[in-house]
Amino acid sequence: MNEQQEMNAAVMGMTAGEMLKNARTTGRRKREISTISKLLCIREEFLTALEEGNYRVIPEDVYILGFARSYAVELGLNPDEVILQLKKELGLIKETKENKEEEIEVKPIVQKQTVKIDMESVKKWFKSAWEYVKKHWVWFASGLGALILVIVLALVLFGGNKETETVAPVEVVENVAEKEEVKEPDFRFPVHEKFETKNSKEARVVLQAEKESWVKIEDARGSSVFSRVLVPGDVYYMPNGDKFKATFGNVGAIDVWVDGQLIKKLGPANTKKTGISMAPDALKTVGFAE
């Protein structure tokens, strides 16, 4: 007789819990509950409850049967025999008049468990809210006092007026004038390539390269919005705003147009210049080219 046959013979007449405990503690493969718990991902207290027959520690019958089946398979027992014995102990199998065993269907009570979880969550939320209010009661009291004061002042200022003044309606004239498009500059050199043309209809500041020059435009946070080497004839349309600054590798090689008019050079040729404000009004103070 092999080990499996000896184990099957030993479990005859035992309860389901005794079957499980006997298989775990006898034979050549004695094992600890903690080891099996980690392997099956089932809490130790549930495995102990199965061995001791204290089944009501486990919340639902469907979990009792599921844990028992996994435990039996891990211990090398016939899971069907263990489950059959367990159902008899739980009263899930009854004797009929024909002396046949009839199995009672086990259904998990999902809705009941869900409602319990929701109620616990609500209780925890109210408890946390109440603790917060008690901890910061001074703030809440101050806020309530301020609200009452505002209501009292409003009643004093506006509630005592017996006469109601008739205010003539003010006619609001909506400004429907369309925003005029900025006139395209009369560039001094043939256009080679245009950049940021999405700004072309509203751009108050437009750049054109007379000679090759590196151009970098930064916003108020110092982030680069444009960085490129412009070659002769290249055009760049500045986005509108007063917070943009420019760096030119060859400042004297760049024509700057403001509101369609060419201004004086921002610096000598072959000179690098940084931190130049590109605000239209600031650029106009440089003066217009003759």
Secondary structure, DSSP 8 states (H G I E B T S, - for coil): --HHHHHHHHTTT--HHHHHHHHHHSSS----HHHHHHHHT--HHHHHHHHHT-GGGSS-HHHHHHHHHHHHHHHT--HHHHHHHHHHHHT-EEE-TTS-EEE------HHHHHHHHHHHHHHHHHHHHHHHHHHTHHHHHHHHHHHHHHHHHHHHHHHS--S------------------------SS----EE-GGGTTT-SEEEEESS-EEEEEE-TTS-EEEEEEE-TT-EEE--S-S--EEEETTGGGEEEEETTEEB--SS-TT--EEEEE--HHHHHTT-B--
